[in-house]
Amino acid sequence: MSTAVDPAVPPSGAGCVECDAVGGWWVHLRRCAACGHIGCCDDSLARHATAHWRETGHPIIRSFEPGEDWFWNYDENEYYDGPELAAPECHPEDQSVPGPASRVPRNWVNLLRARSD
């Protein structure tokens, strides 16, 4: 599992790389423990963190939410006991959830419900 986690790699930014590139929004953020990629969670419309795993084979993510320090192993479908990662440990605490606030549509809850129907 050593290649799945690189504690020295910093996060790629404060938001989902792919959502930021297209002006999108997310619910929660996840950090790839191998390369630092920040992607949106599976509750988000685009699910970029899971897509990153499928594209790269990097199986371990860590929550990038303030106050959360859990890891998840996609390959094993279970929590993972990971090390401390390079700072920062989460997105800025003043960043809204969902976020970023300026891009979250007013009907975001309905959009998420429609996706799961």
C-alpha positions, 0 to 999 in steps of 0.5 A, a space after each residue: 500500500 506504500 505507493 497508494 499513500 505519499 504523505 509528503 504530497 500537498 493537496 492540489 488546491 482548495 476545491 475540486 480540480 475538475 469542478 473548478 475548471 468548468 465553474 462547477 460546485 460540490 458537496 464535500 471534498 476528498 483528497 487523493 492520498 497518492 497524488 494530492 488530487 482534490 475531487 468532489 465526493 459521491 454526494 456531489 453531482 460529478 463524483 470526481 474523486 471516484 472518477 480519479 480513482 478509476 482513471 489513475 488506480 489511486 485507491 486511498 482518499 482522505 476527507 478534505 473537510 474541516 474536522 474530518 481525518 478519515 481515509 477510505 480505500 476504494 479497492 477494499 471498500 473500507 476505511 483505511 488507517 492512514 498517516 498524517 498528510 502534508 498541510 493543509 488537512 482541509 479546505 479553508 474553514 470559511 469555504 461554504 459546504 456545498 461550495 463554493 457559495 458563489 457557484 452553488 445553485 439555489 435548487 442544489 438540493 433538488 438537483 441532487 435528489 433528481 440525480 438519485 431518482 
